[in-house]
Amino acid sequence: MSLIDRLKKSSKVENVSVLTDSKFFTKKDMIPTSVPMLNVALSGSLDGGLAPGHTMLAGPSKHFKTSFALLMASAYLKKYDDAALLFYDSEFGSPQSYFESFGIDTDRVLHTPVTDIEVLKFDLIHQLNELKRDEKVVIVIDSIGNVASKKEVEDALNEKSVADMTRAKALKSLFRMLTPHLAMKDIPLLTINHTYKEQGMFPKDIVSGGTGAYYSADNIWIIGRQQDKVGTEIQGYHFVVNVEKSRFVREKSKIPISVSWEGGIEKWSGLLDVALQTGHVIKPKNGWYMPIDPATKKELAASNCRAADTMKGDFWKPIIDNTDFAEVIRQKFTVAHSPILED
């Protein structure tokens, strides 16, 4: 028996294996959403998507964080017919109709109200401990930025106004325990969080909740927005996903996603900005666009297209299917993996 086989046999840890045979390092299943640039923000690829692990969506109020989470959860439930959604709710801002608008069957959602971090921790860890690796579950916490600590609640009941120094430690404890379960059982966790501005002349957005959530996250988005106006009337918002941390996507990447009051999420938004940079779309004149293949200079449409046409699948499918656009995007946004030490 070789040394490695003897070490494996004498180990007291369940699921120990030689690294090349480890089931925890096999290729992770990615769940694509219906929005291509959202897949890019998650994985760096148009046909990528949500992977197991912790994805945090942070930003101020009314920045579409819960909607992005439900869009991803919906894609997961559509991929797996037997999957369930564990929804931990501390804000109660998402009625049943909100889930239905994303095509989520509410009979497959377990709504769990939480009043403090300890309630969340005890229930979530118990649920994860009971789950088997082949069972399909996606978890959403809405939100960790708004959930109180047990001490904070007790101080209020006892009419104490002292500062709570336990909340960050409680969150750190929660995420320490969560991380191995998510990795070993291939479970995606989506957490909604808040941000605050650091002090200074040029303040940056900081993710709230201390270092615990930050360290445990595989992906962290800080979401910004701009108003989409026609005259003085707001038609919707242009959101920007700022990739603060990622295992797959180059950090500090900025992914634009547009949402209108009438049409909801604009599925093809964000692609035009990239295609103009890469040369897969040109502007023959102001307000008009032409999709082309940069390699051959061949035009991919019969005539110039208006701006409204760039929000339609008929405009983008020839570019994605017949050019190297998808590969160029992958190279632009994906973290490169090359040898760290040369011979």
C-alpha positions in Angstrom: 0.0 0.0 0.0 1.4 3.4 -1.0 1.8 6.2 1.5 -1.1 8.2 0.1 -3.4 5.2 0.4 -2.3 4.5 4.0 -3.0 8.2 4.9 -6.4 8.0 3.2 -7.3 4.8 5.1 -6.2 6.1 8.5 -8.1 9.5 8.1 -11.1 10.0 10.4 -12.7 12.5 8.1 -15.7 11.5 6.0 -15.3 11.9 2.2 -11.5 12.2 2.3 -10.0 11.4 -1.1 -7.0 11.9 -3.3 -7.3 15.4 -4.8 -7.6 14.1 -8.4 -10.6 12.0 -7.3 -12.2 14.6 -5.0 -15.9 15.1 -5.8 -15.7 18.6 -4.3 -13.4 19.8 -7.1 -15.2 18.6 -10.1 -16.6 21.1 -12.6 -19.3 23.1 -10.9 -22.7 23.2 -12.6 -23.5 26.8 -13.7 -27.2 27.9 -14.0 -27.6 30.4 -16.8 -30.2 33.2 -16.4 -32.2 34.7 -19.2 -30.1 37.9 -19.2 -26.7 37.3 -21.0 -24.8 40.1 -19.2 -26.0 38.9 -15.8 -24.4 35.6 -16.7 -21.2 37.5 -17.5 -21.3 39.2 -14.1 -21.6 35.8 -12.4 -19.2 33.8 -14.5 -17.4 36.0 -17.1 -19.2 34.1 -19.9 -22.5 34.7 -21.8 -23.5 31.0 -21.3 -22.3 30.8 -17.7 -24.4 31.7 -14.7 -25.0 31.0 -11.0 -22.6 28.6 -9.4 -22.7 27.0 -6.0 -21.2 29.2 -3.2 -22.0 32.5 -1.7 -23.0 35.4 -3.9 -23.6 38.8 -2.2 -25.6 41.6 -3.7 -24.9 44.9 -1.9 -26.1 48.4 -2.5 -28.4 51.1 -1.2 -32.2 50.7 -1.0 -34.2 50.4 -4.2 -31.3 49.1 -6.2 -32.9 46.0 -7.6 -30.9 43.6 -5.3 -33.8 41.3 -4.4 -35.0 41.3 -8.0 -31.6 40.1 -9.2 -31.5 37.4 -6.5 -35.0 36.2 -7.4 -34.1 36.2 -11.1 -31.2 33.8 -10.3 -33.3 31.7 -8.0 -35.9 31.4 -10.7 -33.3 30.1 -13.2 -32.2 27.5 -10.6 -35.8 26.3 -10.0 -36.4 26.0 -13.7 -33.2 24.0 -14.2 -34.1 21.5 -11.5 -37.8 20.4 -11.3 -37.3 19.0 -7.8 -35.4 22.0 -6.4 -36.7 24.2 -3.5 -36.0 27.8 -2.5 -35.2 28.6 1.1 -36.1 32.3 1.6 -35.0 33.9 4.8 -36.8 37.2 5.3 -36.0 40.0 7.7 -37.4 42.8 5.6 -40.8 41.5 4.4 -40.7 43.6 1.3 -41.3 40.8 -1.2 -45.0 39.7 -1.4 -46.1 36.6 -3.1 -46.9 38.4 -6.4 -43.2 39.5 -6.5 -42.1 35.9 -6.7 -44.8 35.1 -9.3 -43.6 37.9 -11.5 -40.2 36.1 -11.8 -42.0 32.8 -12.7 -41.3 31.2 -9.3 -43.8 28.6 -8.2 -44.5 29.8 -4.6 -45.4 26.2 -3.6 -41.6 25.5 -3.9 -40.6 28.4 -1.7 -40.2 27.9 2.1 -40.6 31.4 3.6 -38.8 31.7 6.9 -39.2 34.9 8.8 -36.2 35.8 11.0 -36.0 38.4 13.8 -32.3 38.2 14.7 -29.0 36.7 13.5 -29.1 33.9 16.0 -32.6 32.7 14.7 -31.2 32.8 11.2 -28.0 31.0 12.2 -29.6 28.2 14.1 -32.3 27.4 11.5 -30.0 27.7 8.4 -27.3 25.5 9.9 -29.8 22.9 10.9 -31.3 22.9 7.4 -27.9 22.6 5.7 -26.9 19.8 8.1 -30.0 17.8 7.1 -29.5 18.3 3.3 -27.8 15.6 1.2 -25.3 16.5 -1.5 -27.7 15.4 -4.4 -30.6 17.5 -3.1 -31.2 20.7 -5.0 -31.7 23.9 -2.9 -31.1 27.6 -3.5 -31.0 29.9 -0.6 -31.8 33.7 -0.4 -31.3 35.8 2.7 -33.2 39.2 2.4 -31.3 40.7 4.1 -28.3 40.3 6.3 -27.9 44.1 6.2 -31.2 44.6 8.0 -31.2 41.7 10.5 -30.5 42.6 14.2 -28.4 40.7 16.7 -30.0 38.9 19.7 -28.2 41.3 22.0 -29.6 44.3 20.1 -33.1 43.0 20.6 -32.6 42.2 24.3 -31.1 45.6 24.9 -34.2 47.2 23.4 -36.5 45.1 25.6 -34.5 46.1 28.7 -34.5 49.7 27.6 -30.7 49.9 27.2 -29.2 52.2 24.7 -25.6 50.9 24.8 -23.8 50.2 21.5 -24.0 46.6 20.2 -20.5 45.2 19.7 -21.7 41.6 19.0 -23.4 41.9 15.6 -20.2 41.6 13.4 -19.0 38.6 15.5 -22.4 36.9 15.1 -22.4 37.4 11.3 -18.8 36.2 11.1 -19.7 33.0 13.1 -22.7 32.4 10.8 -20.6 32.6 7.6 -17.8 30.5 9.0 -20.3 27.7 9.5 -22.0 28.2 6.2 -19.0 28.1 3.9 -18.1 24.4 4.0 -21.7 23.3 3.7 -22.2 25.4 0.5 -19.1 24.0 -1.0 -19.5 20.4 -0.1 -23.2 20.2 -1.0 -23.1 22.4 -4.1 -25.6 24.9 -2.8 -25.9 28.5 -4.1 -26.6 31.1 -1.5 -27.7 34.7 -2.4 -27.5 37.3 0.3 -28.8 40.9 0.1 -26.7 43.4 1.9 -26.4 47.2 2.4 -23.5 49.5 1.7 -22.3 52.7 3.4 -19.8 55.4 2.4 -16.4 55.4 3.9 -15.1 58.7 5.2 -12.7 60.7 3.0 -12.5 63.1 0.1 -13.4 60.4 -2.4 -15.6 58.0 -0.4 -16.0 54.5 -1.6 -18.9 52.1 -1.1 -18.2 49.7 1.8 -20.2 46.4 2.3 -21.8 46.4 5.7 -21.7 43.6 8.3 -17.9 43.4 8.9 -15.4 41.1 7.4 -17.1 37.8 7.9 -19.6 38.1 5.0 -16.9 39.6 2.8 -14.4 36.8 3.4 -16.9 34.0 2.9 -18.4 35.4 -0.3 -17.3 33.9 -3.7 -18.9 36.9 -5.5 -19.7 40.4 -4.2 -21.6 42.9 -6.3 -21.9 46.5 -5.4 -24.9 47.8 -7.4 -25.2 51.4 -8.6 -27.9 53.0 -10.7 -28.7 55.9 -12.9 -32.1 57.2 -13.9 -33.4 56.6 -17.4 -35.2 59.8 -18.3 -37.2 61.0 -21.2 -37.4 64.8 -20.5 -38.3 65.0 -16.9 -40.1 61.6 -16.8 -38.3 58.6 -15.3 -38.7 55.6 -17.6 -36.7 53.2 -15.5 -33.1 52.8 -14.3 -29.7 51.8 -15.7 -28.1 49.6 -13.0 -24.4 48.9 -12.9 -23.1 45.7 -11.3 -19.6 46.6 -9.9 -17.8 43.3 -9.4 -16.1 43.9 -6.0 -15.0 40.3 -5.6 -15.2 37.1 -7.7 -13.7 33.7 -8.2 -14.5 33.9 -12.0 -14.8 37.5 -13.1 -12.1 40.2 -13.2 -12.6 42.4 -10.1 -13.7 46.0 -10.7 -15.5 44.9 -13.9 -18.7 47.0 -14.5 -21.7 45.3 -16.0 -24.6 47.5 -17.1 -28.2 46.1 -16.9 -31.3 48.3 -17.7 -34.8 48.0 -16.2 -37.8 49.9 -17.5 -41.2 50.4 -15.8 -43.1 49.0 -18.7 -40.9 46.1 -19.9 -39.0 45.1 -16.7 -35.5 43.8 -17.1 -34.2 44.5 -20.6 -32.8 41.1 -21.5 -30.2 42.2 -24.0 -29.0 45.3 -22.1 -25.3 45.8 -21.6 -24.3 44.0 -24.7 -24.2 47.1 -26.9 -21.6 48.8 -24.7 -19.3 45.9 -25.0 -20.0 45.2 -28.7 -19.1 48.8 -29.6 -15.8 48.4 -27.8 -15.0 45.1 -29.5 -16.0 46.2 -33.0 -18.9 43.7 -33.3 -21.3 46.7 -33.7 -20.5 49.9 -35.4 -22.4 53.2 -35.7 -22.7 54.2 -39.4 -24.4 57.4 -38.2 -25.8 58.8 -35.0 -28.7 56.8 -33.7 -28.1 53.9 -36.1 -26.2 50.6 -35.5 -24.9 47.8 -37.7 -23.8 44.3 -36.4 -20.7 43.0 -38.2 -18.2 40.2 -38.0 -14.9 42.0 -37.3 -12.9 39.1 -38.8 -14.5 39.3 -42.2 -16.0 42.9 -42.0 -19.3 41.2 -43.1 -22.5 43.0 -42.2 -24.9 40.8 -40.3 -28.1 42.8 -41.0 -29.8 43.8 -44.2 -29.8 47.4 -43.2 -28.9 49.8 -40.4 -30.8 49.3 -37.1 -32.3 51.8 -34.7 -31.4 51.9 -31.0 -34.6 50.0 -30.1 -33.6 47.1 -32.3 -30.5 46.5 -30.2 -32.8 45.4 -27.4 -34.1 42.5 -29.4 -32.8 38.9 -29.8 -32.9 39.1 -33.6 -30.2 41.7 -33.5 -27.9 39.8 -31.1 -28.3 36.2 -32.1 -26.3 36.5 -35.4 -23.5 38.2 -33.5 -23.4 35.6 -30.7 -23.9 32.6 -33.0 -21.8 33.5 -36.0 -18.8 35.5 -34.7 -16.2 35.3 -31.9 -18.2 37.7 -29.7 -18.8 35.2 -26.9 -15.1 34.3 -26.8 -14.0 37.9 -26.8 -16.3 38.6 -23.9 -15.0 35.6 -22.0 -11.4 36.8 -22.5 -12.4 40.3 -21.5 -14.1 39.4 -18.2 -12.9 36.0 -17.1 -10.1 35.6 -14.6 -7.2 34.0 -16.4 -5.6 30.9 -14.9 -1.9 30.4 -15.9 1.1 28.9 -14.2 2.2 31.0 -11.3 5.8 29.7 -11.2 7.6 29.0 -14.5 10.4 26.4 -14.7 
